[in-house]
Amino acid sequence: MTYGVDGTLALWAADQDSAPRDRIMVLPDQRIRRVVEGKRGELYVIAGQTGLWRLAAGEHTHLVPRLLDVQGLALSSERVIYAATEGGGVVRYDLRAQRELEPWGSPDQVYHGVAARAGLVYVLGGQSGFLEVYEEGAERRAPRERVALAAVPRSLVLEPGGAWAAIGTYTGEIRRLDLKTKTFLPPFMAPDVRTAHQGVVARNELAHHSSVRAMVFARDGALLSSSMGDQREINELRIWDPESRQERRPVFKPNLRLSESLAVSADGREVALGTKEGEVLVLRR
């Protein structure tokens, strides 16, 4: 499934990458910013101008009717939706109580990503970079913990086992933060192309050559990351082995400007990438 600026959701079959299986106009003339799927098959959609919607069996329910500049979206096991926003703090909506909760954080901050697991919510933000940890159900706006990153963050994903978080930065790093000790682990390292032609493949701490805007874990544990920038040659997809922190396969450079859309199929065999040109690239691993 992909989503676009015209308010449509497109459904794709993994074995048919030339055209979408179905296209649904869900919110006409609204730019769809983020989509997250619930356990019951419903979709929760952020449209830039009109806020948060719930889509289920053809029914559209408007949950938060206001402008939300959302950078990240997550649904917790307690059925609370968390939206990391620019200028609105961390917006929260309780699906069981069917009401919006008091937002977390500060409206003066920019929040770039959010993830929830095991009663804790992790929020990424700030121009100087921080990761905040909140307890589910907490009413206070302040976080339980805050970790300084000393880098401009752009994306966040939790390792499937919950031991560490991968944090993508504006400068192309993928940092690893131990969620128990709040200390940094060795980062993912790409080959240094400046020395490869000499027969020596050095490694540096930059995973990409531009901003890391999307990351996702596959079923087999591999970490997929994509970067984006104005120059087409620095837009790329990399697939990482979390144990060695090195690539499992050569880098993929599509010569297109990638968007923040990145997804992997349930069996881990297909990868979908959205582009700024409105295309969807489907790759076989």
Secondary structure, 3 states (H helix, E strand, C coil): CEECCCCEEEECECCECCCCCEEEECCCCCCEEEEEECCCCCEEEEECCCEEEEEECCEEEEEECCCCCEEEEEECCCCEEEEEEECCCEEEEECCCCEEEEEECCCCCEEEEEEEECCEEEEEECCCCEEEEEECCCCCCCCCEEEECCCCEEEEEECCCCCEEEEEECCCCEEEEECCCCCEECCCCEECHHHHCCCCCCEECCCCCCEEEEEEECCCCCEEEEEECCCHHHCEEEEEECCCCEECCCCECCCCCEEEEEEECCCCCEEEEEECCCCEEEEEC
